[in-house]
C-alpha cells in the first residue's frame, strides 16, 4: 500500500550563473520556470562572491555556493567546486557559461542531466542538451532559453524580486509619507569592478546634481538619494553640491549609508514612484520590483538589458552615434571619451515627467 502522507522526494538542482548581481536577477525568470517544472525542487545557485546577495532577493533559491573565478586561483577554485559537488546527489545541472570548457566542467561534476549552451562538438557530446546561444535578445530571455532542455512550454517573464514586509516597513519610515508629491529614487553609481576594468557607464556628477536641483526646484517631487559602498565618491560630491543650494530640505531624503543590504534598497525602490539610474544592478532591481525606471545608457545595449516592449522601463541613449552600443558587443572596455554619455539633463527631466504624468 502507498503511503500518501509521505512527502515527495525533492529533486536537487544546481544552477551555475557567474557574473554580477544584475546577471543573477536576469536569471530569476529561469529559476521561476525550474521551480514551476519541479515544484519540490531544492535549488542551489553557484555564483561569484560579489553576487551572493541574490539569495536575499529570491525566495526560490534554497542555497547558494560561491566560487571566485576572477582571482589568480580561479582554476583551483573551479576544481574545488567540482570535487565539492561529488556525492551531493544533484540530479540536474544548468550553466549559463558560453565557454567551451563549461561542458567539461559540467561533465566532471558527475551530475546525470547537464544543460548548457552549444559551444562546439564537445558540448553536444558531454551535455544532455546543448542549447543554441542567442545573444541578440533581452538577457532574461537568453538565460531562459536554457530551460528549454527541461520545459518547452514556459515563456520567460520579468524577474521577480521578493521584498520582505519588514524591509517595506523600514523603507516606509523614509519614503512612505508622500503627501501630494511623487517620490523619485536616484541611484547614480556603478560598481567599482566595472570602473577598475575601464567600463565607464556612469553619468557625470554635475549632471546628477543639476537633475536633483531641477526636481526639487519644481516643488512636485521628493528625491531619495541611494547608493552602496562602491558609490561613496560620487555620493559625497553630490551631497556637497546639494548642501550649497537653497532647496527644500524636507524634500531631499539622503539614504546613502542607511540601506544595510540590497533587500532594503529594493524596498526603497518599490515604495518610490520612479527610479533614475545608469546601467547597473539597481536598474534590474527596479525592474524586479516593478517600479517605473528611467535608465541612462551609454556604451551598453539597452535592448539586451531592459525588457522589450514594457513602457514602465525607459532607456535614454544617444541614438545618433554609430559607435554605440560598443561594450561587450565590439570591445571589452569603453573608449577614453565616451560621447554616448553626453545626455542632456533637461532631456532626462522631461522623460521623468512623461513617465509620471
C-alpha positions as CSV (number, residue, x, y, z in Angstrom):
1,X,0.0,0.0,0.0
2,X,1.3,3.5,-0.9
3,X,1.7,5.9,2.0
4,X,0.1,9.1,0.6
5,X,1.2,11.0,3.6
6,X,4.8,10.6,2.7
7,X,6.4,13.8,1.4
8,X,7.6,13.7,-2.3
9,X,11.3,13.4,-2.7
10,X,13.0,16.6,-3.5
11,X,14.8,16.9,-6.8
12,X,18.2,18.6,-6.2
13,X,19.0,21.0,-9.0
14,X,22.2,23.0,-9.4
15,X,22.3,26.3,-11.4
16,X,25.6,27.9,-12.3
17,X,25.5,31.5,-13.3
18,X,28.7,33.5,-12.8
19,X,28.5,37.3,-13.1
20,X,27.4,40.3,-11.2
21,X,24.2,40.8,-9.2
22,X,22.4,42.1,-12.3
23,X,23.2,38.8,-14.1
24,X,21.7,36.9,-11.3
25,X,18.5,39.0,-11.4
26,X,18.3,38.4,-15.1
27,X,18.4,34.7,-14.4
28,X,15.4,34.8,-12.0
29,X,12.8,34.1,-14.7
30,X,14.7,30.8,-15.5
31,X,14.7,29.9,-11.8
32,X,11.0,30.5,-11.6
33,X,10.4,28.1,-14.5
34,X,12.6,25.5,-12.9
35,X,10.6,25.7,-9.7
36,X,7.3,25.5,-11.6
37,X,8.5,22.5,-13.5
38,X,9.8,20.8,-10.4
39,X,7.6,22.1,-7.5
40,X,9.5,20.1,-4.9
41,X,13.0,21.0,-6.2
42,X,15.8,22.0,-3.9
43,X,17.6,24.6,-6.0
44,X,21.2,25.7,-5.3
45,X,22.8,28.6,-7.1
46,X,26.5,28.8,-7.8
47,X,27.8,32.3,-8.4
48,X,30.6,34.7,-7.6
49,X,31.1,36.1,-4.0
50,X,30.1,39.5,-5.2
51,X,26.7,38.2,-6.1
52,X,25.8,36.2,-3.1
53,X,23.0,38.7,-2.2
54,X,20.9,37.2,-5.0
55,X,19.6,34.7,-2.4
56,X,18.2,37.6,-0.4
57,X,16.2,38.8,-3.4
58,X,14.7,35.5,-4.4
59,X,13.0,33.0,-2.0
60,X,13.0,30.3,-4.7
61,X,16.8,29.9,-4.2
62,X,17.2,27.4,-1.4
63,X,21.0,27.5,-1.1
64,X,24.0,29.4,-2.6
65,X,27.6,28.4,-3.3
66,X,30.2,31.0,-4.1
67,X,33.2,30.4,-6.3
68,X,35.7,33.1,-7.1
69,X,36.6,32.8,-10.8
70,X,38.1,36.3,-11.1
71,X,41.2,35.9,-8.8
72,X,44.6,34.3,-9.5
73,X,43.4,31.0,-8.0
74,X,40.4,30.7,-10.3
75,X,41.3,27.3,-11.7
76,X,42.0,25.9,-8.3
77,X,38.7,27.3,-7.1
78,X,36.8,25.7,-10.0
79,X,38.5,22.3,-9.2
80,X,37.3,22.7,-5.6
81,X,33.8,23.5,-6.8
82,X,33.7,20.4,-9.0
83,X,35.0,18.0,-6.4
84,X,32.9,19.5,-3.7
85,X,29.8,18.6,-5.7
86,X,30.6,14.9,-5.8
87,X,28.2,12.8,-3.8
88,X,25.8,15.7,-3.3
89,X,23.1,13.8,-5.3
90,X,22.2,16.7,-7.7
91,X,20.0,15.3,-10.5
92,X,20.2,18.3,-12.9
93,X,22.8,21.0,-13.5
94,X,22.2,24.0,-15.7
95,X,25.0,26.5,-16.6
96,X,24.8,29.8,-18.4
97,X,28.5,29.9,-19.3
98,X,29.3,30.2,-23.0
99,X,33.0,29.0,-22.7
100,X,33.9,25.7,-24.5
101,X,35.2,24.5,-21.1
102,X,31.8,24.6,-19.4
103,X,30.6,21.3,-20.9
104,X,33.8,19.7,-19.5
105,X,33.2,21.2,-16.0
106,X,29.6,20.0,-16.0
107,X,30.6,16.5,-17.1
108,X,33.2,16.3,-14.3
109,X,30.6,17.1,-11.7
110,X,29.1,13.6,-12.3
111,X,25.6,15.1,-12.4
112,X,23.4,12.9,-14.7
113,X,21.5,15.6,-16.6
114,X,23.5,18.5,-17.8
115,X,22.2,21.6,-19.8
116,X,24.2,24.4,-21.2
117,X,24.8,26.5,-24.4
118,X,26.1,24.9,-27.5
119,X,29.8,25.8,-27.8
120,X,31.0,23.2,-30.3
121,X,31.0,19.4,-30.8
122,X,32.3,18.8,-27.3
123,X,29.2,20.4,-25.8
124,X,27.0,18.2,-27.9
125,X,28.8,15.1,-26.7
126,X,29.1,15.9,-23.0
127,X,25.8,17.7,-22.3
128,X,22.3,16.1,-22.1
129,X,21.2,19.0,-24.3
130,X,23.2,21.8,-25.8
131,X,21.0,24.9,-26.3
132,X,21.7,27.4,-29.1
133,X,23.1,30.7,-27.7
134,X,21.1,33.7,-29.0
135,X,22.8,36.8,-27.7
136,X,20.8,39.3,-29.7
137,X,17.8,39.4,-27.3
138,X,16.9,40.5,-23.8
139,X,19.3,38.7,-21.5
140,X,16.5,37.4,-19.3
141,X,15.1,35.6,-22.4
142,X,18.6,34.4,-23.4
143,X,19.1,32.8,-20.0
144,X,15.6,31.4,-20.1
145,X,16.4,29.6,-23.4
146,X,18.5,27.2,-21.2
147,X,15.3,25.9,-19.6
148,X,14.1,24.5,-23.0
149,X,16.1,21.4,-22.1
150,X,13.6,20.6,-19.3
151,X,10.4,22.6,-20.2
152,X,9.5,23.6,-23.8
153,X,6.2,25.3,-22.9
154,X,7.1,28.0,-20.4
155,X,8.0,31.5,-21.6
156,X,10.3,33.9,-19.8
157,X,8.6,36.6,-17.8
158,X,10.1,39.6,-15.9
159,X,12.4,39.0,-12.9
160,X,10.5,38.9,-9.6
161,X,12.2,40.3,-6.5
162,X,11.0,39.3,-3.1
163,X,10.8,42.2,-0.6
164,X,10.0,41.3,3.0
165,X,7.3,43.1,5.0
166,X,10.0,44.0,7.5
167,X,12.1,45.9,4.9
168,X,9.0,47.6,3.5
169,X,8.1,48.9,6.9
170,X,11.7,50.1,7.3
171,X,11.6,51.9,3.9
172,X,8.2,53.3,4.6
173,X,9.5,55.3,7.5
174,X,11.6,57.4,5.0
175,X,9.6,57.3,1.7
176,X,6.1,56.2,2.7
177,X,4.9,59.7,3.7
178,X,4.4,61.1,0.2
179,X,1.9,64.0,0.9
180,X,1.0,65.3,-2.6
181,X,4.5,64.8,-4.0
182,X,5.8,61.9,-6.0
183,X,8.9,60.1,-4.8
184,X,11.9,59.7,-7.2
185,X,14.7,57.4,-6.2
186,X,18.2,58.4,-7.6
187,X,20.9,55.8,-7.8
188,X,23.9,57.4,-9.5
189,X,26.7,54.9,-9.1
190,X,28.1,51.8,-10.7
191,X,30.3,49.0,-9.3
192,X,34.0,49.6,-8.6
193,X,34.7,46.5,-10.5
194,X,33.4,48.0,-13.8
195,X,35.3,51.2,-13.1
196,X,38.5,49.3,-12.5
197,X,38.1,47.4,-15.7
198,X,37.6,50.7,-17.6
199,X,33.9,50.1,-18.3
200,X,32.6,53.6,-18.0
201,X,28.8,53.7,-17.7
202,X,28.2,56.5,-15.3
203,X,26.8,60.0,-15.9
204,X,28.9,63.0,-14.8
205,X,28.4,64.1,-11.2
206,X,27.4,67.6,-12.2
207,X,24.6,66.2,-14.3
208,X,23.2,64.3,-11.3
209,X,23.4,67.5,-9.2
210,X,21.6,69.5,-11.9
211,X,18.9,66.9,-12.2
212,X,18.3,66.7,-8.5
213,X,18.1,70.6,-8.3
214,X,15.6,70.6,-11.1
215,X,13.4,68.0,-9.5
216,X,13.5,69.7,-6.1
217,X,13.0,73.2,-7.5
218,X,9.8,72.1,-9.3
219,X,8.1,71.6,-6.0
220,X,6.4,68.5,-7.3
221,X,8.8,65.8,-6.2
222,X,10.6,64.2,-3.2
223,X,14.1,62.9,-4.1
224,X,15.6,59.9,-2.4
225,X,19.4,59.6,-2.8
226,X,20.6,56.0,-2.6
227,X,23.9,54.1,-3.1
228,X,26.1,51.4,-1.8
229,X,29.7,51.2,-0.6
230,X,31.1,51.4,-4.2
231,X,29.3,54.8,-4.7
232,X,30.9,56.8,-1.8
233,X,32.9,59.2,-4.0
234,X,30.0,60.2,-6.3
235,X,27.6,60.4,-3.4
236,X,29.9,62.7,-1.3
237,X,30.3,65.0,-4.3
238,X,26.6,65.2,-4.8
239,X,26.0,65.8,-1.1
240,X,28.4,68.7,-1.1
241,X,26.9,70.4,-4.1
242,X,23.3,70.0,-2.9
243,X,24.2,71.3,0.6
244,X,25.2,74.6,-1.0
245,X,21.9,75.1,-2.7
246,X,18.9,76.8,-1.0
247,X,16.4,73.9,-1.5
248,X,13.6,72.4,0.4
249,X,15.4,70.1,2.8
250,X,12.3,68.1,3.7
251,X,12.0,67.0,0.0
252,X,15.6,65.7,-0.2
253,X,15.9,62.3,1.6
254,X,19.5,61.1,1.8
255,X,19.6,57.4,2.4
256,X,23.2,56.7,1.5
257,X,24.8,54.5,4.1
258,X,21.4,53.8,5.7
259,X,20.4,50.9,3.5
260,X,22.2,48.0,5.1
261,X,21.7,45.5,2.2
262,X,20.2,45.1,-1.2
263,X,16.9,44.0,0.2
264,X,16.4,47.3,1.9
265,X,17.4,49.1,-1.3
266,X,14.8,47.0,-3.2
267,X,12.2,48.1,-0.6
268,X,13.1,51.8,-1.2
269,X,12.7,51.4,-4.9
270,X,9.4,49.5,-4.5
271,X,7.9,52.4,-2.5
272,X,9.1,55.0,-4.9
273,X,7.2,56.2,-7.9
274,X,10.2,56.2,-10.2
275,X,13.9,55.2,-10.2
276,X,16.6,57.0,-12.1
277,X,19.9,55.2,-12.6
278,X,22.5,54.1,-15.1
279,X,23.1,50.6,-16.4
280,X,23.8,48.8,-13.2
281,X,22.4,46.1,-10.8
282,X,20.0,48.7,-9.2
283,X,18.3,49.0,-12.6
284,X,17.5,45.3,-12.6
285,X,16.2,45.7,-9.0
286,X,13.9,48.4,-10.2
287,X,12.6,46.1,-12.9
288,X,12.2,43.3,-10.4
289,X,10.0,45.4,-8.0
290,X,8.1,46.9,-11.0
291,X,8.9,50.5,-10.3
292,X,8.9,52.9,-13.3
293,X,12.6,53.1,-14.2
294,X,14.5,55.7,-16.3
295,X,17.9,54.4,-17.2
296,X,20.7,56.5,-18.7
297,X,22.5,54.2,-21.2
298,X,26.0,54.9,-22.6
299,X,28.1,52.1,-24.2
300,X,25.8,49.1,-23.5
301,X,22.9,47.8,-25.4
302,X,19.5,48.7,-23.8
303,X,17.7,46.1,-25.9
304,X,19.6,43.3,-24.2
305,X,19.3,44.7,-20.6
306,X,15.7,46.1,-20.4
307,X,12.6,44.0,-21.0
308,X,11.3,44.7,-24.5
309,X,8.0,46.5,-25.0
310,X,7.4,47.3,-21.4
311,X,6.7,51.1,-21.2
312,X,7.4,51.2,-17.5
313,X,11.2,50.8,-18.2
314,X,12.7,53.6,-20.4
315,X,16.2,53.8,-21.8
316,X,17.7,57.2,-22.6
317,X,20.5,57.0,-25.1
318,X,22.4,58.8,-27.8
319,X,20.7,57.3,-30.8
320,X,22.6,59.2,-33.4
321,X,26.0,57.6,-32.6
322,X,27.1,54.9,-34.9
323,X,29.7,53.6,-32.4
324,X,27.2,52.6,-29.7
325,X,26.5,50.1,-28.3
326,X,30.1,49.0,-28.1
327,X,30.7,47.5,-24.7
328,X,30.6,43.7,-24.8
329,X,29.4,43.8,-28.4
330,X,32.5,45.3,-30.1
331,X,35.0,45.7,-27.2
332,X,35.6,44.8,-23.6
333,X,36.4,48.3,-22.3
334,X,35.0,51.7,-23.1
335,X,36.7,54.5,-25.1
336,X,38.6,57.3,-23.3
337,X,36.0,59.9,-24.1
338,X,32.5,58.2,-24.3
339,X,30.3,60.7,-26.1
340,X,27.4,58.3,-25.6
341,X,27.1,59.6,-22.1
342,X,26.7,63.2,-23.1
343,X,23.0,63.2,-22.4
344,X,21.2,66.5,-21.6
345,X,19.8,66.9,-18.1
346,X,16.7,68.6,-19.5
347,X,16.0,65.5,-21.6
348,X,16.2,63.2,-18.6
349,X,14.0,65.6,-16.6
350,X,11.4,65.6,-19.4
351,X,11.4,61.8,-19.6
352,X,10.8,61.6,-15.8
353,X,7.8,64.0,-16.2
354,X,6.4,62.0,-19.1
355,X,6.7,58.7,-17.1
356,X,4.9,60.2,-14.1
357,X,2.2,62.1,-15.9
